[in-house]
Amino acid sequence: MEIEILRYPTNDDWSRCLFLARVTQGRDGIVTPSDDWKKKILSAEHSPIRTLMYTIAMWQIPYFASVHFVRHKFGVEHYVKSQRVNPNRGEDRQDSAVNHVMDLNAQALINISRKRLCYKADPKTREIMENITKEILKVDPVMHSFLVPDCVYRSGCHEFQSCGFYEKRMQ
């Protein structure tokens, strides 16, 4: 398995995001946002963050994990190797390797991380999301506080049954 970040927000993308936020306030002009402003708008989850785009390639991940990521459908497009041309498609195992590319916005990335970093998520899927997070933080460190499990994001577990991670973390 290999994770590759093919696209992430540039300084121009962040300036555009700030410009769009300023339009909603009746202000104009393009300026470069500070890291503090970036963190504030990500935390507020205002609509301009949906213009910040990422392309993430997951090479040779298990088919079942790819299916877990495909369940996320808002703000993301998935491109997964098709089984249509495989004459033995019914014989492929769920752990057969596939290539999966996601083209998604910052809001979708935050939402996916909240579910896939949860300790109730499938361990392999969680491992893949942890690797995605590591690679994203190399190119976009401002995302550090936002790519976290749901219990961290929401200050407590909201699953039917807690795994205990949040409670242990708070001790």
The 8 nearest C-alpha neighbors of each residue, nearest first, counted from 0:
[[1, 59, 60, 58, 2, 57, 127, 96],
 [0, 2, 58, 57, 3, 59, 60, 56],
 [3, 1, 57, 56, 131, 58, 130, 4],
 [2, 4, 56, 55, 5, 1, 57, 134],
 [5, 3, 55, 6, 54, 56, 134, 2],
 [4, 6, 54, 55, 3, 56, 7, 53],
 [7, 5, 54, 53, 4, 8, 52, 55],
 [6, 8, 53, 52, 9, 54, 5, 4],
 [9, 7, 12, 51, 52, 13, 10, 53],
 [10, 8, 12, 11, 13, 7, 14, 51],
 [9, 11, 13, 12, 14, 8, 31, 32],
 [10, 12, 14, 9, 13, 15, 8, 31],
 [13, 11, 9, 15, 10, 8, 14, 16],
 [12, 14, 16, 10, 15, 11, 17, 9],
 [15, 13, 11, 31, 17, 16, 12, 30],
 [14, 16, 18, 12, 13, 17, 11, 19],
 [15, 17, 13, 19, 47, 14, 18, 12],
 [18, 16, 20, 14, 15, 19, 21, 13],
 [17, 19, 15, 21, 29, 16, 20, 14],
 [20, 18, 22, 16, 21, 17, 47, 15],
 [19, 21, 17, 23, 22, 18, 47, 16],
 [20, 22, 26, 24, 18, 23, 19, 17],
 [23, 21, 25, 19, 24, 26, 20, 27],
 [22, 24, 21, 20, 25, 19, 26, 18],
 [25, 23, 21, 22, 26, 20, 27, 19],
 [24, 26, 22, 23, 21, 27, 20, 19],
 [27, 25, 21, 22, 24, 28, 23, 18],
 [28, 26, 22, 21, 18, 25, 29, 24],
 [29, 27, 30, 18, 26, 21, 22, 17],
 [28, 30, 18, 14, 27, 31, 15, 17],
 [29, 31, 14, 32, 28, 18, 17, 15],
 [30, 32, 14, 33, 29, 13, 10, 17],
 [33, 31, 36, 14, 30, 17, 34, 37],
 [32, 34, 36, 35, 37, 31, 38, 13],
 [33, 35, 37, 36, 38, 32, 141, 39],
 [34, 36, 38, 33, 37, 39, 32, 141],
 [37, 35, 39, 33, 38, 34, 32, 40],
 [38, 36, 34, 40, 35, 39, 41, 33],
 [39, 37, 41, 35, 36, 40, 42, 34],
 [40, 38, 36, 42, 37, 41, 43, 35],
 [39, 41, 43, 42, 37, 38, 44, 45],
 [42, 40, 44, 38, 43, 39, 37, 48],
 [41, 43, 39, 40, 44, 38, 145, 45],
 [42, 44, 40, 45, 41, 39, 38, 46],
 [45, 43, 41, 42, 40, 46, 48, 106],
 [44, 46, 43, 47, 40, 48, 41, 49],
 [45, 47, 48, 49, 44, 50, 20, 106],
 [48, 46, 49, 16, 50, 45, 20, 19],
 [49, 47, 50, 51, 46, 105, 45, 106],
 [48, 50, 104, 47, 51, 46, 106, 105],
 [49, 51, 48, 47, 52, 104, 16, 105],
 [52, 50, 104, 48, 49, 105, 8, 12],
 [53, 51, 104, 103, 7, 8, 50, 105],
 [52, 54, 7, 6, 103, 102, 104, 55],
 [55, 53, 102, 6, 5, 101, 4, 103],
 [54, 56, 4, 101, 100, 5, 3, 53],
 [57, 55, 100, 3, 2, 99, 58, 4],
 [56, 58, 2, 99, 1, 98, 100, 60],
 [57, 59, 98, 1, 0, 60, 56, 2],
 [58, 60, 96, 97, 0, 98, 57, 61],
 [59, 61, 96, 0, 97, 58, 62, 57],
 [62, 60, 94, 96, 64, 95, 63, 97],
 [61, 63, 65, 93, 94, 64, 95, 97],
 [64, 62, 66, 93, 65, 61, 94, 67],
 [65, 63, 67, 124, 66, 61, 62, 68],
 [64, 66, 62, 68, 67, 63, 69, 61],
 [65, 67, 69, 63, 64, 68, 62, 70],
 [68, 66, 64, 65, 70, 69, 63, 124],
 [67, 69, 65, 70, 66, 71, 64, 111],
 [68, 70, 66, 71, 67, 65, 77, 72],
 [71, 69, 68, 67, 72, 66, 65, 73],
 [72, 70, 69, 68, 73, 111, 75, 67],
 [71, 73, 75, 70, 74, 69, 76, 77],
 [74, 72, 75, 71, 107, 76, 103, 106],
 [75, 73, 107, 103, 104, 72, 76, 106],
 [76, 74, 103, 73, 102, 72, 107, 101],
 [75, 77, 102, 101, 103, 78, 72, 74],
 [78, 76, 101, 100, 79, 69, 75, 102],
 [77, 79, 100, 99, 101, 76, 80, 98],
 [80, 78, 99, 98, 81, 77, 100, 97],
 [81, 79, 98, 97, 82, 99, 78, 83],
 [80, 82, 83, 79, 84, 85, 97, 78],
 [81, 83, 85, 84, 88, 80, 86, 87],
 [84, 82, 81, 85, 88, 86, 80, 87],
 [83, 85, 82, 86, 81, 88, 87, 80],
 [84, 86, 88, 82, 87, 83, 81, 89],
 [87, 85, 88, 84, 83, 89, 82, 90],
 [88, 86, 90, 85, 89, 91, 82, 84],
 [87, 89, 85, 90, 91, 86, 82, 83],
 [90, 88, 87, 91, 86, 92, 85, 82],
 [89, 91, 87, 88, 92, 86, 93, 85],
 [92, 90, 88, 89, 95, 93, 87, 94],
 [91, 93, 95, 94, 90, 62, 89, 88],
 [94, 92, 63, 62, 95, 91, 61, 96],
 [93, 95, 61, 92, 62, 63, 96, 60],
 [96, 94, 92, 61, 93, 62, 91, 97],
 [95, 97, 61, 59, 60, 62, 94, 98],
 [98, 96, 59, 60, 62, 80, 61, 99],
 [97, 99, 58, 59, 80, 79, 57, 60],
 [100, 98, 79, 57, 78, 56, 97, 58],
 [101, 99, 56, 78, 55, 77, 57, 79],
 [102, 100, 77, 55, 54, 76, 103, 78],
 [101, 103, 54, 76, 75, 53, 55, 77],
 [104, 102, 75, 53, 74, 52, 101, 107],
 [103, 105, 52, 49, 51, 107, 106, 74],
 [104, 106, 108, 107, 51, 49, 48, 109],
 [107, 105, 109, 108, 104, 49, 110, 48],
 [108, 106, 110, 74, 104, 109, 105, 111],
 [107, 109, 105, 111, 106, 110, 112, 104],
 [110, 108, 106, 112, 107, 111, 146, 145],
 [111, 109, 107, 113, 108, 112, 106, 114],
 [112, 110, 108, 113, 114, 109, 115, 107],
 [111, 113, 115, 109, 146, 116, 114, 110],
 [112, 114, 149, 148, 110, 111, 147, 116],
 [113, 115, 112, 117, 111, 116, 149, 148],
 [114, 116, 112, 125, 117, 120, 113, 111],
 [117, 115, 148, 125, 112, 114, 113, 128],
 [118, 116, 148, 119, 115, 120, 114, 149],
 [117, 119, 120, 116, 162, 164, 125, 122],
 [118, 120, 117, 162, 121, 161, 122, 158],
 [121, 119, 118, 117, 115, 125, 122, 124],
 [120, 122, 124, 123, 125, 119, 118, 115],
 [123, 121, 125, 124, 126, 120, 118, 119],
 [124, 122, 126, 125, 121, 127, 64, 61],
 [125, 123, 127, 64, 121, 126, 122, 128],
 [124, 126, 122, 128, 116, 115, 123, 127],
 [127, 125, 123, 129, 124, 128, 122, 130],
 [126, 128, 130, 124, 125, 129, 131, 123],
 [129, 127, 131, 125, 130, 126, 132, 115],
 [128, 130, 126, 132, 127, 131, 125, 133],
 [131, 129, 133, 127, 128, 132, 126, 134],
 [130, 132, 128, 134, 129, 133, 135, 2],
 [131, 133, 129, 135, 130, 134, 128, 136],
 [134, 132, 130, 136, 131, 135, 129, 137],
 [133, 135, 131, 137, 132, 136, 130, 4],
 [136, 134, 132, 137, 138, 133, 139, 131],
 [135, 137, 140, 139, 133, 138, 134, 132],
 [138, 136, 134, 135, 139, 140, 133, 132],
 [137, 139, 136, 135, 140, 134, 7, 4],
 [138, 140, 136, 141, 135, 137, 142, 7],
 [141, 139, 136, 142, 143, 137, 138, 135],
 [140, 142, 143, 139, 38, 34, 37, 136],
 [141, 143, 140, 145, 144, 139, 146, 136],
 [144, 142, 141, 145, 140, 146, 136, 147],
 [145, 143, 142, 146, 147, 141, 38, 152],
 [144, 146, 142, 143, 147, 109, 152, 42],
 [147, 145, 112, 109, 143, 144, 142, 132],
 [146, 148, 145, 113, 112, 151, 152, 116],
 [149, 147, 113, 116, 117, 151, 150, 112],
 [148, 150, 113, 152, 151, 153, 114, 117],
 [151, 149, 156, 155, 153, 152, 154, 148],
 [152, 150, 154, 149, 148, 153, 147, 155],
 [151, 153, 149, 150, 154, 148, 147, 113],
 [152, 154, 150, 151, 155, 149, 156, 157],
 [155, 153, 151, 150, 152, 156, 165, 149],
 [156, 154, 150, 153, 165, 151, 157, 166],
 [155, 157, 150, 158, 161, 165, 149, 154],
 [156, 158, 155, 159, 150, 161, 149, 160],
 [157, 159, 160, 156, 161, 119, 162, 150],
 [160, 158, 157, 161, 156, 162, 119, 163],
 [161, 159, 158, 162, 157, 156, 119, 163],
 [160, 162, 163, 158, 156, 159, 157, 164],
 [161, 163, 164, 119, 118, 160, 165, 156],
 [162, 164, 161, 166, 165, 167, 156, 168],
 [165, 163, 167, 166, 162, 168, 118, 161],
 [166, 164, 168, 167, 163, 150, 155, 169],
 [165, 167, 169, 163, 168, 164, 170, 155],
 [168, 166, 164, 170, 165, 169, 163, 162],
 [169, 167, 165, 166, 170, 164, 163, 151],
 [168, 170, 166, 167, 165, 164, 154, 155],
 [169, 167, 168, 166, 165, 164, 163, 155]]
